[in-house]
Amino acid sequence: MELKNLKKAGQRILKAVKNKERIVIYGDADLDGVTSVIILKEAIKNLNGEIGAIYFPDREKDGYGINEKALFYLKKHSPALFLALDCGIGNFKEVKIAKELGFEVIIIDHHEILAQLPDADIIVDPKQKGDKYPFKQFATVGIIFRLTKLLLGKKTSESLRRDFLELAAIATIADMMPRTDDNEEIICQGLSSLRESWRPGIQALLGLEHFQSLNLIQQVNKINSLLNIRDIENGLPVSYRILTIADKKEAEKLARNLLEKGIEKKIRIQDIKEEIEEKISGKKKDPIIFEGSSDWELILLGIVASILSQKYQKPVFLHKKEKINSQGSVRAPAGFNTVEAMKSCSQYFITFGGHPAASGFKIKNENLEKFKEYLIDYFL
Ligand SMILES: [Mn+2]
């Protein structure tokens, strides 16, 4: 049995490779998206396919998912096969624009399905209707790993398979997907060879002196936190750069640099957390935590929300306020479904989506107060 439309997507990609069609890969900038892009790109290269461009949105500036500005920037590559990885399932308007610009769109995502499906040519998402594959909790990278097996077939060498599994393992852990069934297999196999990885970036990160007293899984968690640091060069997130770097010395330099930034990041997270705790000290009865500021870094709000939701056992909605709109990160303890909550008041949002326990939204500032009041009622 296979995930719905995965074979179809594989066949379409193989046809593009055979006909030398251009391929554009658009991935979310978190580790799940980045490793998905790396694996798929390397698989296509192995088949001598032609990648026109890879693109990662900058969450801080562009928000989450496919954005219009990026599509117009990528227009020069059209016509092309446009592969959206780890995002896209909520981009109704943007998928339409992509098609108007001459892209054929394939979405491979694992986020919750919203009211409808976007008008893409092929959609793979284990959560869509009619998907009979029993396991639903893949990270996108787990789906991409399955896709490469369809693409490469017997051409998959053992070392390539192991390498893909190593990347899939760390990203499945980073995306906090449950370690059961198919994920357990991916994580277990991927971690078993991680220390022998041929990627200089992984060697450099595992080799950081700072982490030497830790066991492998602890090291992976630390590394994942470093790989999530926002550091973009030529449009490429640092996680992409370090995981694809060929030079050992360069990789070591980048790893040390990331560690320094990681220490700064930890301090900043602590500061934001304390600022919020001061703000909520008088609101103990509220069933949720809902706070925002124009000074916070959007990229850190997910982790801060996660810490607070665990500590206070409430859904936490944090947003970075900008001039007209705000963007937010949401985390909730087990048992709460924040995507359902937002689905039931979808009129407030520009976009929203994600997973029950980890989601996000973009909203006009004028709707913030109404949204907050609604949520307090909803979770009471
Ligand atoms: Mn993901």
Residues whose N, C-alpha, C, O or C-beta is under 5 A from the ligand:
A	BS01	MN	D32 D86 T140 D175
